[in-house]
Amino acid sequence: MALTKTEFEAGMTTHQYVEQIKVNKDPFIEIYHAVDIPQEVSDFFGGLAEPVNLAVITADWCGDAVSTTPAILKLAESTPNISHQVFNRDDDVPMDNIFLPGNRAGTVPIFVVFDQGMN
């Protein structure tokens, strides 16, 4: 199962996600501001043949999510070739689980890249 364009667009922006964080907000913001995207990485994503859509499924209570999600969001915001939306795992567990094998159900963070056709 995939995510439709309409479902994708219903996600949150980085700013909206940060505003609703209840747990680990300060560490999340600190990591986000500390991230420096290397020029070669920006060049790589800037040179993609077509833009991609990035679904970020995360949860503010998860240490792994707090340590990785800020860097991925900073990367997504550093290039116009990555359109991204953030989804709170606790708001939509079934969506989270469709992208995971059964033994990893409920795990976050999840980063799913789609082409413009949402494939």
VENHU-V665800 format. One record per pair of residues at least 4 apart in sequence whose C-alpha atoms are under 8 Angstrom apart, sorted by sequence separation. I is the first residue (numbers start at 1). J is the second residue. D is the distance in whole Angstrom. If there is no record, write none. Layout:
i->I j->J d->D
i->I j->J d->D
This chain:
i->3 j->7 d->6
i->4 j->8 d->6
i->5 j->9 d->6
i->6 j->10 d->6
i->7 j->11 d->7
i->12 j->16 d->6
i->13 j->17 d->6
i->14 j->18 d->6
i->15 j->19 d->6
i->16 j->20 d->7
i->17 j->21 d->6
i->21 j->25 d->6
i->24 j->28 d->6
i->25 j->29 d->6
i->26 j->30 d->6
i->27 j->31 d->6
i->28 j->32 d->6
i->29 j->33 d->6
i->30 j->34 d->6
i->31 j->35 d->6
i->37 j->41 d->7
i->38 j->42 d->6
i->39 j->43 d->6
i->40 j->44 d->6
i->41 j->45 d->6
i->42 j->46 d->6
i->43 j->47 d->6
i->44 j->48 d->7
i->58 j->62 d->8
i->61 j->65 d->8
i->62 j->66 d->6
i->63 j->67 d->6
i->64 j->68 d->6
i->65 j->69 d->5
i->66 j->70 d->7
i->67 j->71 d->8
i->68 j->72 d->7
i->69 j->73 d->6
i->70 j->74 d->6
i->71 j->75 d->6
i->72 j->76 d->6
i->73 j->77 d->6
i->74 j->78 d->6
i->75 j->79 d->7
i->76 j->80 d->8
i->87 j->91 d->8
i->88 j->92 d->7
i->89 j->93 d->5
i->92 j->96 d->7
i->93 j->97 d->6
i->94 j->98 d->6
i->95 j->99 d->7
i->96 j->100 d->7
i->97 j->101 d->8
i->100 j->104 d->6
i->101 j->105 d->7
i->114 j->118 d->5
i->115 j->119 d->6
i->3 j->8 d->6
i->12 j->17 d->6
i->37 j->42 d->7
i->60 j->65 d->7
i->61 j->66 d->8
i->77 j->82 d->7
i->87 j->92 d->8
i->97 j->102 d->8
i->100 j->105 d->6
i->114 j->119 d->5
i->59 j->65 d->6
i->60 j->66 d->6
i->76 j->82 d->5
i->89 j->95 d->8
i->18 j->25 d->7
i->58 j->65 d->6
i->59 j->66 d->8
i->76 j->83 d->7
i->89 j->96 d->6
i->97 j->104 d->8
i->100 j->107 d->8
i->76 j->84 d->7
i->97 j->105 d->5
i->96 j->105 d->8
i->97 j->106 d->6
i->96 j->106 d->7
i->18 j->29 d->8
i->58 j->69 d->7
i->73 j->84 d->8
i->96 j->107 d->8
i->99 j->110 d->8
i->96 j->108 d->8
i->56 j->69 d->8
i->93 j->106 d->7
i->99 j->112 d->8
i->96 j->110 d->8
i->89 j->106 d->8
i->89 j->108 d->7
i->54 j->76 d->8
i->54 j->82 d->7
i->56 j->84 d->7
i->58 j->86 d->7
i->51 j->80 d->8
i->52 j->81 d->6
i->53 j->82 d->6
i->54 j->83 d->6
i->55 j->84 d->6
i->56 j->85 d->6
i->57 j->86 d->6
i->58 j->87 d->6
i->59 j->88 d->6
i->51 j->81 d->4
i->52 j->82 d->5
i->53 j->83 d->5
i->54 j->84 d->5
i->55 j->85 d->5
i->56 j->86 d->5
i->57 j->87 d->5
i->58 j->88 d->5
i->59 j->89 d->6
i->50 j->81 d->7
i->51 j->82 d->6
i->52 j->83 d->6
i->53 j->84 d->6
i->54 j->85 d->7
i->55 j->86 d->6
i->56 j->87 d->6
i->57 j->88 d->6
i->58 j->89 d->5
i->59 j->90 d->7
i->51 j->83 d->7
i->55 j->87 d->7
i->57 j->89 d->6
i->42 j->75 d->8
i->46 j->79 d->6
i->48 j->81 d->7
i->45 j->79 d->7
i->46 j->80 d->7
i->25 j->60 d->7
i->35 j->70 d->8
i->46 j->81 d->6
i->24 j->60 d->6
i->31 j->67 d->7
i->35 j->71 d->6
i->42 j->78 d->7
i->45 j->81 d->6
i->23 j->60 d->5
i->24 j->61 d->7
i->37 j->74 d->8
i->42 j->79 d->6
i->45 j->82 d->8
i->22 j->60 d->7
i->23 j->61 d->6
i->28 j->66 d->5
i->32 j->70 d->5
i->37 j->75 d->6
i->21 j->60 d->6
i->27 j->66 d->7
i->28 j->67 d->7
i->31 j->70 d->6
i->32 j->71 d->6
i->35 j->74 d->7
i->57 j->96 d->7
i->31 j->71 d->7
i->69 j->109 d->7
i->29 j->70 d->7
i->32 j->73 d->8
i->37 j->78 d->8
i->68 j->109 d->8
i->24 j->66 d->7
i->28 j->70 d->6
i->32 j->74 d->7
i->65 j->108 d->6
i->64 j->108 d->7
i->65 j->109 d->5
i->64 j->109 d->7
i->62 j->108 d->7
i->8 j->55 d->7
i->59 j->108 d->7
i->58 j->108 d->5
i->59 j->109 d->7
i->57 j->108 d->7
i->58 j->109 d->5
i->57 j->109 d->6
i->58 j->110 d->7
i->56 j->109 d->7
i->57 j->110 d->5
i->56 j->110 d->6
i->57 j->111 d->6
i->55 j->110 d->8
i->56 j->111 d->5
i->55 j->111 d->6
i->56 j->112 d->7
i->54 j->111 d->7
i->55 j->112 d->5
i->54 j->112 d->6
i->55 j->113 d->6
i->14 j->73 d->7
i->54 j->113 d->5
i->55 j->114 d->8
i->53 j->113 d->6
i->54 j->114 d->6
i->52 j->113 d->7
i->53 j->114 d->5
i->52 j->114 d->6
i->53 j->115 d->6
i->52 j->115 d->5
i->53 j->116 d->7
i->51 j->115 d->7
i->52 j->116 d->6
i->50 j->115 d->8
i->51 j->116 d->7
i->53 j->118 d->7
i->50 j->116 d->8
i->17 j->86 d->7
i->17 j->87 d->8
i->13 j->84 d->7
i->14 j->85 d->7
i->13 j->85 d->6
i->14 j->86 d->7
i->12 j->85 d->5
i->13 j->86 d->6
i->11 j->85 d->5
i->12 j->86 d->5
i->10 j->85 d->8
i->11 j->86 d->5
i->12 j->87 d->6
i->9 j->85 d->7
i->11 j->87 d->5
i->8 j->85 d->7
i->1 j->98 d->7
i->5 j->117 d->8
i->5 j->118 d->6
i->4 j->118 d->6
i->3 j->118 d->7
i->2 j->118 d->7
i->2 j->119 d->7
